């Protein structure tokens, strides 16, 4: 899987915006403008040192209400609980 992550990051994914916040290294908050996300979607994160992490979206909330799916537009702020140790400095993509 480690060898496949860079290919997926570059060719089979959709960029997510820079995170607005990261809480407890497990909740990543995005302000989405043109992306659809669902619980269970795979997210990849590229660390500043080049390492790559991946995991599923384990849960999502919009305005403190649990949701299974979000679609933008319109612009929506969503918190995603991910299955890896997240940081604000990482670049994120969702696997398509």
N, C-alpha and C positions, 0 to 999 in steps of 0.2 A: 504494500500500500504506500510506503514511503516514496517509492520510485514513481508512482502514478500521480501523487498529489500535485507536483508542479505542472504536469500536463493538464490536469483537470482545472487548476487555478487559472491557467492561461487560455484554454480552449473550450471548456465545457462549463463555464460559470458566468454569472452575472454579477457585476460589481455592486457592492453595497456602499452607502455613503459612510464617511468617517463617523465613528460612534460619537453621539452627544455625551454619553456617560457610560461608565461601567461600574456596577455595584458588586462587591464581594467576589470579584473575579468570575462571576457566573451569569450576571444579568447585563446584557449589552443593549443599550438604547439607541435606536436609529430613527432619524427623521426621513421617512421614505417618500419619494416623489414619483417614481415610475417603476415600482417593483411589487411583485406578489410574493408573500411568504406564508407558509403553513407549518403547523406543528409537525415535526418529523422530517422537514427539509434538512439537507446537509449543508452546513456552513464550514468553509475553510478560512483559516486565519494565517496570514503571513507575518511572522515576527520580524522585527528590524534586523536581526542577525541572519535572516534567510530561512530559518526553520519554519515548518508548516504544521499546523494543528487542524484537526477536523472533528466534527461532532454534529449530532442532530440538534435541532431546535426542540427542546424538551417541554417548553411552554411559552406562551406569549400573553402580554397584557396591553390593552389600550385604555388609557384613563382609569387604571386600577381595576379593569374588568377583564377576566380571562377570555381569550378568543382562540379559535383554532386556525383562523385564516385572516389575513389582511391584504388589501389590494389598494394600490395607489396608482394613478390619481384618484381622488384628491389627496393632497399631502397628509400623511398620518405619522404620528410618533408612536413607536412600539418598543416595548421592552421584551427581549428574547432571552430566555434562560437556555444556555448552551451546555453541551456535554464536554467542555474542556475549560482550562484556566484562561480566561479572557483578560485582555488589557486594552486600554484606550489607544495605545500606540500601534496596534496591529492593523493590517489591511484586511478587510473581510469581503468574501464573495459567497454567493449561494450557488450550489450546484444545480444546473438546469437539466 
